[in-house]
């Protein structure tokens, strides 16, 4: 049997690991979310926060862009987008 899959930020809490993120980052569509919290469980940096469905967000200062959250989302409610595309949405 495997141990619990709960990850807590340790070293990355002081080092903003998102600074060296790959060219992709997650986008939470918040349309089909069922609140399963799989994204929170799988995140190696524990940078996904939320309490109920459609409220999950990511602290991009710590997100590495690994895409695990998008991979495990059973509803496909998290997609990976180009960093440049994300910057265009802010403007």
VOBA-1610 file (N, C-alpha, C; in pm, whole numbers, padded with zeros to 5 digits, always signed):
BEGIN
Unk+00084-00119+00000Unk+00000+00000+00000Unk+00088+00124+00000Unk+00044+00225-00066Unk+00119+00349-00075Unk+00080+00444+00037Unk+00171+00532+00073Unk+00144+00631+00176Unk+00057+00743+00123Unk+00022+00836+00207Unk-00064+00947+00164Unk+00006+01035+00060Unk-00071+01091-00028Unk-00018+01175-00135Unk-00038+01323-00105Unk-00020+01361+00018Unk-00035+01500+00056Unk+00102+01566+00055Unk+00114+01671-00023Unk+00240+01740-00038Unk+00229+01876+00031Unk+00333+01913+00102Unk+00337+02045+00167Unk+00462+02116+00120Unk+00451+02245+00088Unk+00570+02318+00042Unk+00671+02330+00155Unk+00794+02303+00123Unk+00898+02312+00224Unk+00998+02417+00178Unk+01095+02376+00098Unk+01197+02468+00051Unk+01139+02573-00043Unk+01046+02535-00125Unk+00992+02628-00224Unk+00915+02743-00161Unk+00878+02730-00035Unk+00805+02838+00032Unk+00888+02966+00028Unk+01020+02954+00042Unk+01106+03071+00037Unk+01156+03103-00102Unk+01167+03001-00186Unk+01214+03018-00323Unk+01095+03015-00416Unk+01070+03122-00484Unk+00956+03126-00576Unk+00993+03046-00700Unk+00961+02918-00696Unk+01001+02826-00801Unk+00931+02853-00934Unk+00825+02931-00932Unk+00755+02964-01056Unk+00839+03048-01149Unk+00947+03108-01098Unk+01034+03191-01181Unk+01102+03110-01290Unk+01119+02980-01270Unk+01180+02898-01373Unk+01082+02800-01435Unk+00954+02838-01434Unk+00848+02756-01492Unk+00873+02733-01641Unk+00832+02617-01689Unk+00838+02591-01832Unk+00746+02690-01902Unk+00736+02687-02030Unk+00658+02787-02102Unk+00507+02770-02091Unk+00464+02673-02011Unk+00321+02648-01993Unk+00280+02673-01850Unk+00153+02709-01832Unk+00097+02724-01698Unk-00048+02680-01701Unk-00101+02634-01587Unk-00239+02587-01585Unk-00339+02702-01586Unk-00450+02676-01650Unk-00562+02771-01649Unk-00683+02693-01597Unk-00742+02743-01492Unk-00857+02679-01431Unk-00982+02737-01497Unk-01052+02656-01576Unk-01169+02704-01650Unk-01287+02731-01557Unk-01297+02658-01449Unk-01402+02674-01348Unk-01542+02664-01407Unk-01559+02566-01496Unk-01690+02542-01556Unk-01743+02403-01521Unk-01657+02303-01531Unk-01700+02165-01510Unk-01645+02104-01381Unk-01580+02182-01299Unk-01516+02133-01177Unk-01618+02065-01085Unk-01581+01947-01034Unk-01667+01874-00941Unk-01613+01879-00798Unk-01502+01948-00778Unk-01446+01964-00645Unk-01377+01840-00590Unk-01321+01757-00675Unk-01258+01632-00630Unk-01124+01654-00560Unk-01061+01768-00584Unk-00933+01806-00523Unk-00815+01724-00571Unk-00830+01653-00679Unk-00718+01576-00732Unk-00602+01669-00771Unk-00634+01786-00822Unk-00530+01882-00861Unk-00448+01924-00740Unk-00515+01947-00627Unk-00445+01986-00504Unk-00357+01872-00454Unk-00405+01751-00466Unk-00334+01634-00416Unk-00207+01606-00495Unk-00213+01622-00627Unk-00102+01584-00714Unk+00004+01694-00727Unk-00028+01817-00697Unk+00065+01929-00718Unk+00192+01914-00633Unk+00310+01905-00697Unk+00434+01886-00622Unk+00475+02008-00541Unk+00423+02125-00572Unk+00457+02246-00499Unk+00345+02292-00406Unk+00235+02220-00403Unk+00120+02254-00319Unk+00078+02400-00338Unk+00074+02443-00463Unk+00040+02583-00490Unk-00104+02600-00537Unk-00183+02493-00536Unk-00324+02501-00574Unk-00407+02511-00448Unk-00492+02611-00444Unk-00576+02635-00327Unk-00723+02640-00369Unk-00811+02608-00278Unk-00954+02613-00302Unk-01027+02528-00201Unk-01152+02563-00176Unk-01228+02490-00075Unk-01344+02412-00134Unk-01401+02459-00241Unk-01515+02390-00301Unk-01505+02401-00453Unk-01591+02329-00522Unk-01581+02328-00668Unk-01592+02468-00726Unk-01524+02486-00837Unk-01519+02612-00912Unk-01448+02725-00837Unk-01373+02695-00733Unk-01300+02800-00662Unk-01150+02775-00658Unk-01101+02676-00729Unk-00960+02642-00722Unk-00876+02739-00805Unk-00765+02781-00746Unk-00672+02873-00811Unk-00529+02825-00787Unk-00438+02884-00858Unk-00298+02846-00847Unk-00214+02969-00814Unk-00120+02953-00723Unk-00024+03059-00694Unk+00091+03044-00793Unk+00090+03124-00898Unk+00187+03110-01006Unk+00329+03144-00964Unk+00347+03205-00849Unk+00482+03233-00799Unk+00555+03102-00766Unk+00478+02995-00741Unk+00537+02867-00705Unk+00512+02757-00808Unk+00422+02780-00901Unk+00388+02680-01002Unk+00503+02659-01099Unk+00541+02531-01119Unk+00649+02497-01211Unk+00599+02469-01352Unk+00468+02457-01369Unk+00412+02429-01500Unk+00425+02284-01541Unk+00430+02193-01444Unk+00449+02051-01474Unk+00328+01990-01546Unk+00209+02043-01522Unk+00089+01995-01589Unk+00022+01876-01524Unk+00071+01833-01407Unk+00008+01721-01339Unk-00138+01750-01307Unk-00168+01872-01267Unk-00305+01908-01231Unk-00399+01889-01349Unk-00357+01933-01467Unk-00439+01918-01587Unk-00452+01771-01626Unk-00348+01695-01603Unk-00347+01554-01638Unk-00446+01473-01554Unk-00457+01504-01425Unk-00543+01424-01337Unk-00686+01476-01327Unk-00715+01593-01381Unk-00850+01649-01371Unk-00950+01560-01447Unk-01045+01498-01376Unk-01138+01406-01442Unk-01235+01473-01537Unk-01255+01602-01524Unk-01349+01675-01609Unk-01280+01760-01715Unk-01147+01759-01718Unk-01075+01840-01816Unk-01095+01988-01793Unk-01116+02027-01669Unk-01145+02167-01636Unk-01018+02250-01617Unk-00903+02185-01625Unk-00775+02256-01617Unk-00702+02231-01748Unk-00659+02338-01811Unk-00583+02324-01936Unk-00449+02394-01918Unk-00353+02354-01995Unk-00222+02419-01993Unk-00217+02517-02110Unk-00180+02641-02079Unk-00172+02744-02182Unk-00031+02800-02186Unk+00003+02861-02299Unk+00133+02926-02315Unk+00142+03044-02220Unk+00258+03066-02166Unk+00282+03177-02074Unk+00247+03311-02140Unk+00283+03327-02266Unk+00254+03451-02338Unk+00104+03473-02352Unk+00030+03365-02374Unk-00116+03374-02386Unk-00177+03418-02252Unk-00122+03368-02142Unk-00170+03406-02010Unk-00143+03552-01982Unk-00030+03602-02025Unk+00003+03744-02006Unk-00094+03832-02085Unk-00134+03785-02205Unk-00230+03860-02287Unk-00367+03869-02224Unk-00405+03769-02144Unk-00535+03771-02076Unk-00541+03875-01967Unk-00425+03906-01907Unk-00422+04002-01797Unk-00447+04144-01845Unk-00410+04172-01970Unk-00419+04310-02023Unk-00559+04344-02066
//
